[in-house]
Amino acid sequence: MKVINIGENNTVLNTFIAEIRDARIQKDSMRFRANLERVGAVFAYEISKTLDYSVKDVNTPLGVATVSTYDTPLVVAAILRAGLPIQNGLLSQFDHAESAFLSTFRKTGKGDYFKVHADYCTCPSLEGKVLILADPMLATGASMESALQKLEEEGGEATHVHMVCPVASRYAVDQLLQRLDNRYTLWVAAIDEELTSHNYIIPGLGDAGDLAFGGKR
């Protein structure tokens, strides 16, 4: 697996990441969602550099222009519900991409033990396509692995998988590096070193789903 941390560069992306982390700004859920969408658009631009391109003729009012555009068929997936704003940002750049959606949940046991299960999933065929999977946070990597397995069960094997997780823990990155091969690329904007015994990323940003869409019972 390849890990690309685009937050290491000084770009406007870091402003968006700073705002989604900021406890004061987080009180405005619309702004939180908008920032996640803008983060998704930035990641889409970076991922677009890895796709396959060919030169095409475009008829203008005055002649013919040649333009190199991408040919790679894409499926953009979101882990519900927190991944939806990032998915929207990705889709705002990849106009012709198909979409997939799935939910995951924790099944807890004694002490701090838990296992993540993927539940609902709707997915087009992934055969011969590139999959982009969005989730704002990567704490242990368990949700991501469960989601990838479920998507593959439903849609088949993609030619490549890009995982877009703006904030990740060092633990999760290390876990996925051990388990995923070179068919996978992890895109992040920040890697936080601390993960608590309850699997909260520190400093992290809190519960992205609640911040974007409100609390739950």
C-alpha positions as CSV (number, residue, x, y, z in Angstrom):
1,M,0.0,0.0,0.0
2,K,1.1,3.5,-0.8
3,V,0.5,6.3,1.7
4,I,0.3,9.9,0.4
5,N,0.0,12.7,2.9
6,I,-0.9,15.8,1.0
7,G,-1.2,17.8,4.2
8,E,2.6,17.9,4.3
9,N,2.6,20.5,1.6
10,N,1.6,24.2,2.3
11,T,-1.7,24.5,0.4
12,V,-5.2,25.8,1.1
13,L,-6.1,22.2,2.1
14,N,-4.5,22.8,5.5
15,T,-6.9,25.7,6.1
16,F,-9.9,23.4,5.5
17,I,-8.3,20.8,7.9
18,A,-7.7,23.4,10.5
19,E,-11.3,24.5,10.4
20,I,-12.8,21.0,10.6
21,R,-10.6,20.4,13.7
22,D,-11.5,23.8,15.3
23,A,-14.0,23.3,18.2
24,R,-15.4,26.8,17.7
25,I,-16.0,26.5,14.0
26,Q,-17.4,23.0,14.4
27,K,-20.5,24.5,16.0
28,D,-21.6,25.5,12.5
29,S,-22.6,22.1,10.9
30,M,-23.1,23.6,7.5
31,R,-19.6,25.0,7.4
32,F,-18.3,21.7,8.7
33,R,-20.0,19.9,5.8
34,A,-18.8,22.5,3.3
35,N,-15.2,22.1,4.5
36,L,-15.4,18.4,4.1
37,E,-16.7,18.8,0.6
38,R,-13.8,21.2,-0.2
39,V,-11.4,18.6,1.2
40,G,-12.9,16.0,-1.0
41,A,-12.5,18.2,-4.1
42,V,-8.8,18.7,-3.3
43,F,-8.2,15.0,-3.0
44,A,-10.1,14.5,-6.3
45,Y,-7.7,16.8,-8.0
46,E,-4.7,14.9,-6.6
47,I,-6.1,11.5,-7.4
48,S,-6.9,12.7,-11.0
49,K,-3.1,12.9,-11.6
50,T,-2.9,9.1,-11.3
51,L,-5.6,8.2,-13.8
52,D,-5.3,7.1,-17.5
53,Y,-5.6,9.9,-20.1
54,S,-5.9,10.2,-23.9
55,V,-6.0,13.1,-26.3
56,K,-9.5,13.9,-27.7
57,D,-10.7,16.4,-30.3
58,V,-13.2,19.1,-29.1
59,N,-15.2,21.1,-31.6
60,T,-15.1,24.8,-30.7
61,P,-17.1,27.5,-32.5
62,L,-14.0,28.4,-34.4
63,G,-12.2,25.1,-34.9
64,V,-11.0,21.9,-33.3
65,A,-9.0,21.8,-30.0
66,T,-7.1,18.8,-28.7
67,V,-7.5,18.1,-25.0
68,S,-6.1,15.3,-22.9
69,T,-8.9,14.0,-20.5
70,Y,-9.1,11.0,-18.3
71,D,-10.6,7.7,-19.4
72,T,-10.5,5.7,-16.2
73,P,-14.0,4.5,-15.1
74,L,-14.5,5.5,-11.4
75,V,-16.8,4.4,-8.5
76,V,-16.8,6.8,-5.6
77,A,-18.0,5.2,-2.3
78,A,-18.9,6.7,1.1
79,I,-19.0,5.0,4.5
80,L,-22.3,6.3,6.0
81,R,-22.9,8.8,7.3
82,A,-19.7,10.8,7.8
83,G,-18.3,10.0,4.4
84,L,-21.1,11.7,2.5
85,P,-19.7,15.3,2.4
86,I,-16.3,14.1,1.2
87,Q,-18.0,11.9,-1.4
88,N,-19.9,15.0,-2.6
89,G,-16.6,16.8,-3.0
90,L,-15.1,14.0,-5.0
91,L,-18.2,13.7,-7.2
92,S,-18.1,17.5,-7.9
93,Q,-14.9,16.9,-9.8
94,F,-15.5,13.4,-11.2
95,D,-18.7,14.2,-13.1
96,H,-19.2,10.7,-14.7
97,A,-18.3,8.6,-11.7
98,E,-20.7,6.0,-10.3
99,S,-21.5,5.9,-6.6
100,A,-21.6,3.3,-3.8
101,F,-22.7,3.5,-0.2
102,L,-22.3,1.3,2.8
103,S,-22.6,1.5,6.6
104,T,-20.4,-0.1,9.3
105,F,-21.0,-0.6,13.0
106,R,-19.1,-1.7,16.0
107,K,-20.1,-4.9,17.8
108,T,-18.6,-4.6,21.3
109,G,-17.6,-7.3,23.7
110,K,-15.9,-7.5,27.0
111,G,-13.6,-4.6,28.0
112,D,-12.4,-2.6,25.1
113,Y,-12.9,-5.4,22.6
114,F,-15.0,-4.7,19.5
115,K,-15.3,-6.0,16.0
116,V,-16.5,-3.9,13.0
117,H,-19.2,-5.2,10.7
118,A,-20.3,-3.8,7.3
119,D,-24.0,-3.8,7.1
120,Y,-26.0,-2.1,4.3
121,C,-24.2,-1.8,1.0
122,T,-25.2,-0.8,-2.5
123,C,-22.5,-0.9,-5.2
124,P,-22.2,-1.1,-8.9
125,S,-19.8,-3.5,-10.6
126,L,-16.2,-2.6,-9.7
127,E,-14.6,-4.9,-12.4
128,G,-12.2,-2.9,-14.6
129,K,-12.8,0.3,-12.5
130,V,-11.0,2.4,-9.9
131,L,-12.7,2.6,-6.5
132,I,-12.4,5.8,-4.3
133,L,-13.6,5.2,-0.8
134,A,-14.2,8.2,1.5
135,D,-14.3,8.4,5.3
136,P,-13.2,11.4,7.3
137,M,-11.4,9.5,10.1
138,L,-9.2,6.4,10.2
139,A,-8.8,5.4,13.8
140,T,-7.9,1.7,13.9
141,G,-8.4,0.8,10.2
142,A,-11.1,-1.8,11.1
143,S,-14.0,0.1,9.5
144,M,-12.0,0.6,6.3
145,E,-11.0,-3.1,6.0
146,S,-14.6,-4.2,6.7
147,A,-15.9,-1.7,4.1
148,L,-13.3,-2.8,1.5
149,Q,-14.3,-6.5,2.0
150,K,-18.0,-5.8,1.7
151,L,-17.6,-3.6,-1.4
152,E,-15.5,-6.4,-3.1
153,E,-18.1,-9.0,-2.1
154,E,-20.9,-6.9,-3.7
155,G,-19.0,-5.4,-6.7
156,G,-16.0,-7.5,-7.5
157,E,-12.4,-6.5,-7.6
158,A,-11.4,-3.0,-8.6
159,T,-8.2,-2.4,-10.6
160,H,-7.1,0.0,-7.9
161,V,-8.5,1.4,-4.7
162,H,-7.9,4.9,-3.3
163,M,-8.9,5.5,0.3
164,V,-9.5,9.1,1.2
165,C,-9.2,9.7,5.0
166,P,-8.3,13.3,5.8
167,V,-7.4,12.5,9.5
168,A,-5.7,9.2,10.4
169,S,-4.0,7.7,13.4
170,R,-0.5,6.4,13.1
171,Y,-1.7,3.1,14.4
172,A,-4.3,2.7,11.6
173,V,-1.8,3.6,8.9
174,D,0.7,1.1,10.2
175,Q,-2.0,-1.6,10.4
176,L,-3.1,-1.1,6.8
177,L,0.5,-0.9,5.5
178,Q,0.9,-4.5,6.9
179,R,-2.4,-5.8,5.4
180,L,-2.9,-4.2,2.0
181,D,-0.9,-4.6,-1.1
182,N,0.1,-2.2,-3.9
183,R,-3.4,-2.2,-5.3
184,Y,-4.3,0.3,-2.6
185,T,-3.4,3.9,-2.0
186,L,-4.2,5.8,1.2
187,W,-4.6,9.5,0.9
188,V,-4.5,11.6,4.1
189,A,-4.1,15.2,5.1
190,A,-2.9,14.6,8.7
191,I,-1.5,11.7,10.7
192,D,-2.0,11.9,14.5
193,E,0.3,9.9,16.7
194,E,-2.0,9.2,19.7
195,L,-4.9,6.7,19.8
196,T,-6.7,6.2,23.2
197,S,-7.8,2.9,24.7
198,H,-11.3,3.7,23.4
199,N,-9.9,4.3,19.9
200,Y,-10.3,8.1,19.8
201,I,-7.7,9.9,17.7
202,I,-5.8,12.7,19.6
203,P,-6.0,15.5,18.7
204,G,-8.4,14.3,16.0
205,L,-11.6,16.3,15.4
206,G,-14.4,14.5,17.3
207,D,-17.3,12.6,15.8
208,A,-17.5,13.7,12.1
209,G,-20.9,12.2,11.6
210,D,-22.5,14.1,14.5
211,L,-20.7,17.3,13.6
212,A,-22.0,17.1,10.0
213,F,-25.5,15.9,10.6
214,G,-26.4,16.2,14.3
215,G,-26.3,13.9,17.2
216,K,-27.9,10.5,17.5
217,R,-29.7,8.5,20.2
